[in-house]
């Protein structure tokens, strides 16, 4: 694996962990508590969440060079993040709502969809920037 891969992987994990922690456990913790969809909102198992991010980051960092085209860093990152974010969010947002009881389905769908839009926009741009930076060095 190249230095680009590891830089992209680390970038994904940092962006995703930072945003996920602040979004779910600081900014909207009370909202998620009221939605009653997460049973561990007050005592999350952080290492499990981080493990998922490490796996996702490795896969996304690996896939980017195969999907990348000749667009700008911003557009390539947004395109990549959009495609894979939609794939992951379809399970994490829509399928989760189908399996769990949630106090307000519309609020859940709006809040989590917004989170995934932001997460994968930032993650896609971060991964694209990592590969672009390596390519220019």
N, C-alpha and C positions, 0 to 999 in steps of 0.2 A: 504494500500500500504506500502511496505517495504522501509527501508532506501536505499536499492539497487536501487529500482525503481526511487526514487527522485534523487539520485546521477547520475544515467544513464540519466535521463530526463534533469537535469541541464547540464550535460556534452554535450549532443547533442545540446542544445540551445547555449551554449558558443562556441562550435566548429563551428556550422553552422552559427551563427550570425557573428562571427569574420571573418571566411573565406568569407562568402557572402559579407560582407561590403567591405573588402579589395579587393576582386576579382572584384566585379561589380562597386564599386564606387571610387576605387583608381587605381588599376593596369590597368584595361581594360575599364575604363569609356569612354574614347575617342573612343575605338573600338566599344563599344556598341552604342555609339551615331552615328557612321558612319553606323552601321548595321541597324539603324532606326527601330528596332523591339520593343524597350521599349519606350513608349510615356512619361514616367515619370522619365527618367534617371537623369534629373537635379533636380527633386523635389519628390523623392520617399516618400511614406507614410510609414515610418519606423515602426510605431505600427502595421500596417496590416501585414507586413512581419514578424515581431516578433510574432504576433498572430499565423500565419501559422506554424512557427517553434515550438511554444509551443504545438500546436496540434500534429504535426508530432513527436516531441520528446516524448510526452506522449504515443502515439501509439507504437512507436518503443521500448521505454523502457518497455512497457507492454508485447510486443510480444517476446522480446529476450529470456526470460526463456523457452518459449514453443518451440523455434526453436533451441536453444543451444544444442550442442552435447559435446563430451568429448575431443575436440581438444584443442590446445594451445589457449591462449587468442588472439594472433595475427591472427591465422587462423580462429577462430570462429568469430572474429570481421570482418575480411575481407569477409568471407562467408556471414554473416548476412548483412553487408553493401552492398555487391555486389547484393544480391538477392533483397533487398528492394530498393536499389538505382536504379537498372535497372527498377523496377516497377514505381517508382516516375519519373525518367528521361524520361521514354517513353512518359509520358504526358507533362512534363515540357520542353522537348527538341524537340521531334519528332512531337507531336501533336500541339505544339505551332507554330512550323515552318509551319505546314499545314494550320494554321488559320491566320497567320500574314504575311504581306509582309516584307521581309528582304532583305537588299541590297546584301548580299552574303550568300546564303544558305549553301555553303560548309564551310565558315568561322564560321557561327553560329553553325552548327552541331559540328564542331571540338572544338570550344571554350567552348560551354555549355556542351558537352559530357565530356571534360577534367575536367571542374569544378565539375560535378556530380561524376565523378570517384574519384577525390580527396576528395570531401565532404563526400561521403558515405564510403570511405575507412577510413578516420579519425573518422567519427561518429560511424561506426561499431566497430572500435577498442576501442574507448572511452566508448561505452556502454558495451562492453565485459569486459573491464578493471574495470569498476564500479561494475559490478556483481561479478567479480573475487575477487576484493578487499573486498567486503562485505562478501563473502563466507569464506574468510580466517580470518576474524575478529571475 
